[in-house]
Amino acid sequence: MNVLLFLLGCGWSNMRQIKKARADFKYAASCYDVLGKKTKEAGCNNFIYDRYEYEVILRCYKDTPRGKFWDNWVFRLSPANLQIAPEAYTKVSKHTICKDKEVRIEAYPSEEYEFGKVSK
């Protein structure tokens, strides 16, 4: 029972983080600009990334302690007009923090992605 409550709490906390991040993009003309600003404010000057045909996955690279979101989570950038597979649509929508005319940005907790592996 305690494990279930812990897992539910983590999921709730993650969704609060996503909701808060969406608010940071609310009036943004450019998703790229806001992502750059927020990660820079969090002390991110370097990133680790994986690049695929239609997406880039990135995370702040830093040797100092990480914060809760901008320098800790993994971001998936893909073209805004990219068709999402029906079986992935719910997950992608749930994790999308910004979509403008150029790009869709999704946010995932760092434990959900391992760099160097093919994304699914």
ChimeraX attribute file (.defattr): number of C-alpha atoms within 10 A of each C-alpha:
attribute: neighborCount
match mode: 1-to-1
recipient: residues
	/A:1	6
	/A:2	7
	/A:3	8
	/A:4	9
	/A:5	10
	/A:6	11
	/A:7	12
	/A:8	12
	/A:9	12
	/A:10	12
	/A:11	13
	/A:12	12
	/A:13	12
	/A:14	18
	/A:15	15
	/A:16	12
	/A:17	19
	/A:18	21
	/A:19	15
	/A:20	13
	/A:21	19
	/A:22	18
	/A:23	12
	/A:24	16
	/A:25	19
	/A:26	12
	/A:27	10
	/A:28	14
	/A:29	12
	/A:30	15
	/A:31	23
	/A:32	18
	/A:33	11
	/A:34	17
	/A:35	19
	/A:36	14
	/A:37	13
	/A:38	16
	/A:39	19
	/A:40	15
	/A:41	12
	/A:42	17
	/A:43	16
	/A:44	19
	/A:45	13
	/A:46	13
	/A:47	13
	/A:48	13
	/A:49	17
	/A:50	16
	/A:51	14
	/A:52	11
	/A:53	6
	/A:54	9
	/A:55	17
	/A:56	16
	/A:57	21
	/A:58	20
	/A:59	24
	/A:60	22
	/A:61	16
	/A:62	15
	/A:63	6
	/A:64	7
	/A:65	7
	/A:66	16
	/A:67	11
	/A:68	11
	/A:69	20
	/A:70	24
	/A:71	23
	/A:72	21
	/A:73	21
	/A:74	24
	/A:75	25
	/A:76	21
	/A:77	23
	/A:78	19
	/A:79	16
	/A:80	14
	/A:81	12
	/A:82	11
	/A:83	8
	/A:84	11
	/A:85	9
	/A:86	8
	/A:87	8
	/A:88	10
	/A:89	11
	/A:90	11
	/A:91	11
	/A:92	18
	/A:93	12
	/A:94	14
	/A:95	20
	/A:96	20
	/A:97	24
	/A:98	24
	/A:99	22
	/A:100	16
	/A:101	11
	/A:102	13
	/A:103	19
	/A:104	23
	/A:105	23
	/A:106	23
	/A:107	26
	/A:108	22
	/A:109	17
	/A:110	15
	/A:111	9
	/A:112	8
	/A:113	18
	/A:114	11
	/A:115	14
	/A:116	10
	/A:117	8
	/A:118	10
	/A:119	13
	/A:120	5
